[in-house]
Amino acid sequence: MKRKTALTIAGSDCSGGAGIQADMKTMTVNGVYAMSVITAMTAQNTTGVRAVQEATPVFLKEQLDAVFEDIFPDAVKIGMIPSAALMHVISERLLYYKARNIVVDPVMAASTGSSLANEDSVKAMTEELLPISTLVTPNVPEAQILSGISIEKREDMIRAAEEIHRRFGCSVLVKGGHIEGDADDLLFDGGEMFWFGGKRIENPNTHGTGCTLSSAIASNLAKGCAMSEAVQKAKDYLTGTLAAMLDLGKGSGPLDHAFCLGETEFFEKNV
């Protein structure tokens, strides 16, 4: 049986709530075969990041080549890349293999507040990775960094999305979760603006939300969905993972990625 495939390039979260663990759970539940390339091992849990051990550039390249030479991914999701050296390798290999449907979650900090990127890696991201990407999915603080625009309301989100697209040429999904009110997101593809309404769910357990959303979008793109459809389906999935109200850990806990197992209606609509 043939199945669409997706690759996550990200860090490992030993607690399972974010990073490649969240990505692979999300991709599997959303109906694609999931593969992973690990950029770093992290010692973290729901309360914070204790330590980070980067992959070497040479080993990272070997992982990428191993995947692309055998099971070519229909989509690629990129998360935590802790150094410019690793960013260089990823950008070069994706160009070499002509990777498609590249979704970048510009991870600059964990939901617990711990920094997961340095200034050099952010610079490499903007100069090398975003210009070859299909979509970037910044939250409000990340969109402010990428656009240089202060965001306080919906009009600011529009201006930031336009500026990010102008600078890097990729589609932009500005996530509005940090704005007061409902959690509305804005997609700009260079031509049209799409607003995705989202009722704010009062759930303190939000570890891995960015990883989950971007991986679900990549999964839907891999299956051939148009960008706006891919985002809407991913939003619906993320809402379900939050609404399930899983409660694990002593800090900001993980989402329930498998909330929909056995739910026929979800699978008929999304997988």
C-alpha positions in Angstrom: 0.0 0.0 0.0 1.3 3.4 -1.0 1.2 6.2 1.6 2.2 9.8 1.5 5.2 10.7 3.6 6.4 13.5 5.8 9.8 14.3 7.4 10.3 16.2 10.6 13.7 17.9 11.1 13.7 19.0 14.7 15.0 18.4 18.2 14.1 15.4 20.4 11.9 16.0 23.5 12.4 13.1 25.9 9.1 13.9 27.6 7.2 13.4 24.4 5.2 16.6 24.3 7.1 18.6 21.6 9.8 18.2 19.0 10.1 15.1 16.9 8.0 13.1 19.2 5.0 15.4 18.9 5.6 15.7 15.2 5.6 12.0 14.5 2.5 11.5 16.6 0.8 14.2 14.7 1.9 13.0 11.3 0.8 9.5 12.0 -2.6 10.4 13.2 -3.1 12.7 10.2 -2.5 9.9 7.8 1.0 10.1 6.6 4.2 8.0 7.1 6.4 9.9 9.5 10.2 10.1 9.4 12.7 12.1 11.5 16.1 13.8 11.3 17.3 14.9 14.8 19.0 18.2 15.1 19.6 17.9 18.9 18.8 15.9 21.9 17.1 17.8 24.7 16.7 16.9 28.3 13.4 18.6 29.0 10.0 18.1 30.5 6.8 20.1 31.1 8.7 22.5 33.5 11.6 23.4 31.3 14.7 22.5 29.3 17.7 21.2 31.3 20.3 20.5 28.6 20.7 20.5 24.9 23.2 18.3 23.0 23.5 19.2 19.3 24.0 16.8 16.4 27.2 17.4 14.5 26.8 18.8 11.0 28.4 15.7 9.5 25.9 13.4 11.3 23.0 15.6 10.4 23.9 15.4 6.7 24.1 11.6 7.0 20.6 11.5 8.4 19.2 13.8 5.7 20.9 11.8 2.9 19.7 8.5 4.4 16.0 9.7 4.2 16.0 11.5 0.9 17.9 8.7 -0.9 15.4 6.1 0.1 12.0 7.4 1.0 11.6 10.8 -0.5 9.3 12.9 1.7 6.2 14.6 0.2 6.5 17.3 2.8 9.1 18.5 5.3 8.5 20.1 8.7 11.4 22.0 10.3 11.4 22.9 14.0 14.3 23.5 16.4 17.6 24.1 14.8 20.0 25.2 17.5 23.0 26.5 15.5 23.9 28.2 12.2 26.1 25.3 11.2 23.2 22.9 11.3 21.0 25.5 9.4 23.6 25.6 6.6 23.5 21.8 6.2 19.7 21.6 6.2 19.3 24.4 3.7 22.0 23.0 1.3 20.5 19.5 1.4 16.9 20.6 0.9 18.1 22.6 -2.1 20.1 19.7 -3.4 17.2 17.3 -3.2 14.6 19.8 -4.4 12.5 19.2 -1.4 8.9 20.3 -1.6 6.2 21.5 0.8 8.7 22.8 3.4 6.9 24.1 6.5 9.1 26.0 9.0 8.1 26.5 12.6 10.6 29.2 13.6 11.3 27.8 17.0 13.1 30.5 19.0 12.0 29.5 22.5 10.1 26.7 24.3 6.6 27.3 25.7 8.3 27.2 29.1 10.4 30.3 28.2 13.7 28.5 27.6 15.7 29.7 24.6 16.2 27.1 21.9 18.1 29.2 19.3 20.9 31.7 19.2 21.3 34.9 17.2 23.5 33.2 14.6 21.0 30.4 13.9 18.1 32.9 13.6 20.2 34.9 11.1 20.9 31.7 9.1 17.2 30.9 9.2 16.2 34.2 7.6 19.0 34.2 5.1 19.1 30.6 3.9 16.1 28.6 5.0 13.0 30.8 4.8 13.7 31.9 1.2 13.5 28.2 0.1 10.4 27.4 2.3 6.8 27.0 1.4 5.3 28.3 4.6 6.6 29.8 7.9 4.4 29.6 11.0 5.5 32.3 13.5 3.6 33.1 16.7 3.3 36.8 17.5 6.7 37.2 19.2 8.4 35.4 16.4 6.5 37.4 13.8 7.7 40.6 15.4 11.3 39.4 15.1 10.9 38.3 11.5 9.0 41.4 10.4 10.4 44.1 12.7 6.8 45.2 13.4 5.2 45.5 16.8 2.0 43.4 16.9 -0.9 44.3 19.2 -4.0 43.8 17.0 -5.3 42.2 13.8 -4.1 45.1 11.6 -0.6 44.6 12.9 -0.8 40.9 12.0 -1.7 41.8 8.5 1.2 44.2 8.2 3.7 41.7 9.7 2.5 38.9 7.4 2.9 41.2 4.3 6.4 42.2 5.4 7.5 38.6 6.2 6.3 37.6 2.7 8.1 40.5 1.1 11.4 39.7 2.8 11.4 35.9 2.3 8.9 35.1 -0.5 7.2 32.3 1.4 3.6 32.0 2.6 3.1 33.1 6.2 0.8 31.9 8.9 0.8 34.4 11.8 -0.6 32.6 14.9 -2.7 35.0 17.0 -2.7 33.1 20.3 -0.7 35.9 22.0 -3.4 38.5 21.0 -6.2 39.1 23.5 -9.5 37.6 22.5 -10.1 34.6 20.2 -7.1 32.7 18.9 -7.5 33.8 15.2 -4.6 33.0 12.8 -3.8 34.8 9.6 -2.5 33.1 6.4 -1.0 35.3 3.6 0.2 33.5 0.5 1.3 36.6 -1.4 -2.1 37.1 -3.0 -4.9 36.4 -0.6 -5.4 36.8 3.1 -7.2 34.0 5.0 -8.4 34.4 8.5 -8.9 31.2 10.6 -11.1 31.7 13.6 -10.3 29.8 16.7 -12.1 29.8 20.0 -9.7 30.2 22.8 -9.6 27.0 24.9 -8.8 27.5 28.6 -6.2 24.8 28.9 -2.9 25.5 30.7 -1.3 22.5 29.1 0.0 23.8 25.8 3.5 22.1 25.5 4.2 21.4 21.8 1.3 23.4 20.2 3.6 25.0 17.6 5.2 21.7 16.7 1.7 20.0 16.4 0.2 22.7 14.2 3.1 22.9 11.8 3.3 19.1 11.5 -0.4 18.8 10.8 -0.1 21.4 8.1 2.8 19.5 6.5 0.9 16.3 6.7 -2.0 17.9 4.8 0.2 19.4 2.2 1.8 16.0 1.7 -1.6 14.6 0.9 -2.2 17.3 -1.7 -4.4 19.8 0.1 -4.3 23.4 -0.9 -2.5 25.7 1.6 -5.7 27.2 3.1 -7.3 23.7 3.4 -4.2 22.3 5.0 -4.2 25.1 7.6 -7.9 24.7 8.4 -7.6 21.0 8.9 -4.5 21.4 11.0 -6.3 24.1 13.1 -9.2 21.7 13.6 -6.8 18.9 14.7 -5.0 21.2 17.1 -8.3 22.4 18.7 -9.2 18.7 19.3 -5.8 18.0 21.0 -6.4 20.9 23.3 -10.0 20.3 24.0 -9.3 16.7 25.1 -7.8 18.3 28.3 -5.0 15.8 28.8 -3.3 16.6 32.2 0.2 15.2 32.6 3.3 16.7 34.3 4.0 19.4 36.8 4.2 22.3 34.4 2.7 23.1 31.0 1.7 19.6 30.0 1.5 17.9 26.6 -1.5 17.8 24.2 -3.5 14.6 23.5 -2.3 13.9 20.0 -4.3 10.6 19.9 -7.6 12.2 21.0 -9.3 11.2 17.8 -8.3 7.5 17.6 -11.5 5.7 17.0 -13.4 8.8 16.0 -14.8 7.9 12.6 -16.0 11.4 11.8 -12.5 12.9 12.2 -10.8 10.3 10.1 -13.4 10.6 7.3 -12.7 14.4 7.2 -9.0 14.5 7.7 -7.1 11.3 6.9 
